[in-house]
Amino acid sequence: MKKKKIIITSLILAMAMANINPSLAAKSGTEKTEIKENVKDAVRETYVIKEINDDSVILNKKGDDSDLVSVPKKEFKDIDLKIGKEVNITSDGNILMSDPGQFSEIYKIEEVDDLGDGDKVSEKFIVKEINEEALTIEKEGSEGELYTISKKYFEKDLSIGDRYEISHNDVVMNSYPAQFNKIYEVKKLEKDKGKSNEESDKNKVDTKADKNPKTGISPDLLSLSALSMSILGLKISKKK
């Protein structure tokens, strides 16, 4: 009898444990699944604004110019859209297969603000050369100080002599021409008309200086006129 009781008790305990363990395993599995889903639902990446259209904004993933996405303008809300500006996009991590790609769901877009006032430097530059992918620019007032910069920061209608104000973090890579470490803003300026006016005025002054103050005729023109008169005089003398 004692042996039977022990066997029955053991069976009851084994069945109880068998019922408890699956429920614990299921609970543990559910927690793991929820954790994975939460990680997937909160992907935060940094993108750079590449192109601004009427209804959408094209961005490239920071560090990869070829990884492009299109985002509706309405998603940016109060963000001041500018070419080259960096934003953090929190999404569900799913990119739809299109060209450019599109986020399946966007939770939040925030402007990247990682600089202090002392880190931002704004300087003026002149476009010296336009190539297929980049520009060569020269710092105003510093002849020969050249930089190369990607075309993506500029408008499409570029021309030699255009002036731009570029805000950067004052860190320059060692190359020739030099390259900016980070660009915050590129703003087009009006062409410097002062230099053109100065050259025009200088030409006018030089022309006036060459003229005889009494007659207002340049010495070269007077010499030519005198030579003509001499030749005419010789012809008249021969006739006599």
C-alpha positions as CSV (number, residue, x, y, z in Angstrom):
1,M,0.0,0.0,0.0
2,K,2.8,2.4,0.9
3,K,4.5,1.8,-2.4
4,K,1.3,2.4,-4.3
5,K,0.7,5.7,-2.4
6,I,4.3,6.8,-3.2
7,I,3.8,6.0,-7.0
8,I,0.5,7.8,-7.2
9,T,1.9,10.9,-5.4
10,S,4.8,11.0,-7.8
11,L,2.5,10.8,-10.8
12,I,0.4,13.6,-9.4
13,L,3.4,15.8,-8.9
14,A,4.8,15.0,-12.3
15,M,1.5,16.0,-14.0
16,A,1.3,19.2,-12.0
17,M,4.8,20.2,-13.1
18,A,4.0,19.3,-16.7
19,N,1.0,21.7,-16.6
20,I,3.0,24.5,-15.0
21,N,6.2,24.4,-17.2
22,P,4.5,25.1,-20.6
23,S,2.7,28.1,-19.2
24,L,6.0,29.5,-17.8
25,A,7.7,28.8,-21.2
26,A,4.8,30.5,-23.1
27,K,5.1,33.5,-20.8
28,S,8.9,33.7,-21.2
29,G,8.5,33.4,-25.0
30,T,5.9,36.2,-25.1
31,E,8.2,38.5,-23.2
32,K,11.0,37.8,-25.6
33,T,8.8,38.4,-28.6
34,E,7.6,41.7,-27.1
35,I,11.1,42.9,-26.5
36,K,12.1,42.1,-30.1
37,E,9.1,43.9,-31.5
38,N,9.8,47.0,-29.3
39,V,13.3,47.2,-30.6
40,K,12.1,46.9,-34.2
41,D,9.5,49.6,-33.6
42,A,12.0,52.2,-32.4
43,V,14.7,52.5,-35.0
44,R,16.4,56.0,-34.8
45,E,18.8,57.1,-37.6
46,T,20.3,60.3,-38.8
47,Y,19.6,61.6,-42.3
48,V,20.8,64.6,-44.3
49,I,18.4,66.7,-46.4
50,K,19.4,66.4,-50.0
51,E,16.5,67.9,-52.0
52,I,13.4,69.9,-51.1
53,N,10.4,69.5,-53.4
54,D,6.8,70.9,-53.3
55,D,5.3,67.9,-51.4
56,S,8.3,65.8,-50.3
57,V,11.8,65.9,-49.1
58,I,14.6,63.7,-50.3
59,L,17.2,62.7,-47.7
60,N,20.3,60.4,-47.6
61,K,21.4,58.4,-44.7
62,K,24.3,60.1,-42.9
63,G,27.6,58.7,-44.3
64,D,25.9,57.1,-47.3
65,D,24.9,59.5,-50.1
66,S,23.4,56.6,-52.2
67,D,21.0,55.5,-49.4
68,L,18.0,57.8,-50.3
69,V,14.5,58.1,-48.8
70,S,11.5,60.3,-49.7
71,V,9.5,61.7,-46.8
72,P,6.3,63.8,-47.1
73,K,6.9,67.5,-46.2
74,K,4.1,67.4,-43.6
75,E,6.1,65.0,-41.4
76,F,8.7,67.8,-40.7
77,K,6.1,70.0,-39.0
78,D,8.0,73.0,-37.4
79,I,11.5,72.1,-38.7
80,D,13.1,74.8,-40.9
81,L,14.0,72.8,-44.1
82,K,17.4,73.5,-45.6
83,I,19.7,71.6,-47.8
84,G,22.4,69.9,-45.8
85,K,20.5,70.0,-42.5
86,E,20.7,66.8,-40.4
87,V,17.6,65.3,-38.8
88,N,17.0,62.2,-36.6
89,I,14.1,60.0,-37.9
90,T,12.5,57.5,-35.6
91,S,10.6,54.8,-37.6
92,D,9.4,51.2,-37.5
93,G,12.6,50.3,-39.3
94,N,10.8,49.1,-42.4
95,I,11.7,50.8,-45.8
96,L,9.3,50.2,-48.7
97,M,10.9,49.1,-52.0
98,S,10.8,52.2,-54.1
99,D,13.2,54.7,-55.6
100,P,13.8,56.6,-53.4
101,G,12.8,54.4,-50.5
102,Q,9.9,55.3,-48.2
103,F,9.4,54.6,-44.5
104,S,6.5,52.2,-43.7
105,E,5.8,54.3,-40.5
106,I,7.4,57.4,-39.1
107,Y,7.0,58.1,-35.3
108,K,9.1,61.2,-34.9
109,I,11.5,63.6,-36.8
110,E,13.8,65.8,-34.8
111,E,16.3,68.4,-35.8
112,V,19.9,67.5,-34.9
113,D,21.3,70.2,-32.7
114,D,24.8,69.2,-31.6
115,L,26.7,72.4,-31.9
116,G,27.2,75.3,-29.6
117,D,27.3,79.0,-30.8
118,G,31.1,79.0,-30.6
119,D,31.4,76.0,-33.0
120,K,29.6,77.6,-35.9
121,V,31.6,79.8,-38.3
122,S,30.1,81.6,-41.3
123,E,32.4,82.7,-44.2
124,K,31.9,84.0,-47.7
125,F,33.2,82.2,-50.8
126,I,33.3,82.6,-54.6
127,V,32.7,79.8,-57.1
128,K,35.9,79.4,-59.1
129,E,35.3,76.1,-60.9
130,I,32.3,73.8,-61.5
131,N,32.9,70.1,-62.0
132,E,30.5,67.1,-62.4
133,E,30.2,66.2,-58.7
134,A,31.7,69.1,-56.8
135,L,32.7,72.8,-56.9
136,T,36.0,74.6,-56.2
137,I,35.4,77.7,-54.2
138,E,37.8,80.5,-53.0
139,K,37.5,82.3,-49.6
140,E,36.7,86.0,-50.1
141,G,39.7,88.2,-49.3
142,S,42.1,85.3,-49.2
143,E,43.4,84.6,-52.7
144,G,44.5,81.0,-53.3
145,E,42.6,79.6,-50.3
146,L,40.6,77.0,-52.1
147,Y,38.0,74.4,-51.0
148,T,36.1,71.7,-52.7
149,I,32.5,71.1,-51.8
150,S,29.8,68.7,-53.1
151,K,27.2,70.1,-55.5
152,K,24.4,68.8,-53.4
153,Y,24.6,71.9,-51.1
154,F,23.9,74.3,-54.0
155,E,21.1,75.3,-56.4
156,K,21.1,73.8,-59.9
157,D,21.7,77.1,-61.7
158,L,25.4,77.5,-60.8
159,S,27.8,79.8,-62.5
160,I,31.4,80.9,-62.1
161,G,31.6,84.0,-59.8
162,D,28.6,83.2,-57.7
163,R,29.0,84.2,-54.1
164,Y,27.9,82.0,-51.1
165,E,28.0,82.2,-47.4
166,I,28.9,78.9,-45.9
167,S,28.3,78.0,-42.2
168,H,30.6,75.2,-41.0
169,N,32.2,73.8,-37.8
170,D,35.6,75.4,-38.4
171,V,37.3,72.1,-38.9
172,V,39.0,71.6,-42.3
173,M,40.4,68.3,-43.6
174,N,44.0,68.3,-44.9
175,S,43.6,68.0,-48.7
176,Y,44.1,70.3,-51.7
177,P,41.7,71.9,-52.2
178,A,40.7,71.7,-48.6
179,Q,37.4,70.1,-47.5
180,F,35.0,71.1,-44.7
181,N,34.5,68.6,-41.9
182,K,30.8,69.5,-41.4
183,I,28.6,72.0,-43.2
184,Y,25.5,73.4,-41.5
185,E,24.1,75.9,-44.1
186,V,24.9,77.3,-47.5
187,K,23.3,80.6,-48.5
188,K,23.5,82.3,-51.9
189,L,24.6,86.0,-51.9
190,E,24.4,88.7,-54.5
191,K,27.4,89.1,-56.8
192,D,29.9,91.7,-55.6
193,K,29.1,94.6,-57.9
194,G,31.6,96.9,-56.1
195,K,34.6,95.3,-57.8
196,S,33.0,95.6,-61.3
197,N,32.2,99.3,-60.6
198,E,35.7,100.0,-59.4
199,E,37.3,98.5,-62.5
200,S,34.8,100.4,-64.7
201,D,35.7,103.7,-62.8
202,K,39.4,102.9,-63.1
203,N,39.1,102.5,-66.9
204,K,37.3,105.8,-67.1
205,V,40.0,107.5,-65.1
206,D,42.7,106.0,-67.2
207,T,41.0,107.1,-70.4
208,K,40.6,110.7,-69.0
209,A,44.3,110.7,-68.0
210,D,45.4,109.9,-71.5
211,K,43.5,112.9,-73.0
212,N,44.9,116.3,-73.5
213,P,43.4,118.6,-70.8
214,K,42.9,121.4,-73.3
215,T,41.6,119.6,-76.3
216,G,40.1,116.5,-74.7
217,I,41.8,114.4,-77.4
218,S,44.2,111.6,-76.6
219,P,47.9,112.0,-77.6
220,D,47.7,109.0,-79.9
221,L,44.8,110.6,-81.8
222,L,46.7,113.9,-82.0
223,S,49.8,112.2,-83.4
224,L,47.7,110.4,-86.0
225,S,46.0,113.7,-86.9
226,A,49.4,115.5,-87.2
227,L,50.8,112.7,-89.4
228,S,47.8,113.0,-91.7
229,M,48.2,116.7,-92.0
230,S,51.9,116.3,-92.9
231,I,51.2,113.9,-95.7
232,L,48.5,116.2,-97.0
233,G,51.0,119.1,-96.9
234,L,53.5,117.1,-98.9
235,K,51.0,116.3,-101.6
236,I,50.0,120.0,-101.9
237,S,53.7,121.0,-102.3
238,K,54.3,118.5,-105.1
239,K,51.4,119.9,-107.0
240,K,52.8,123.4,-106.9
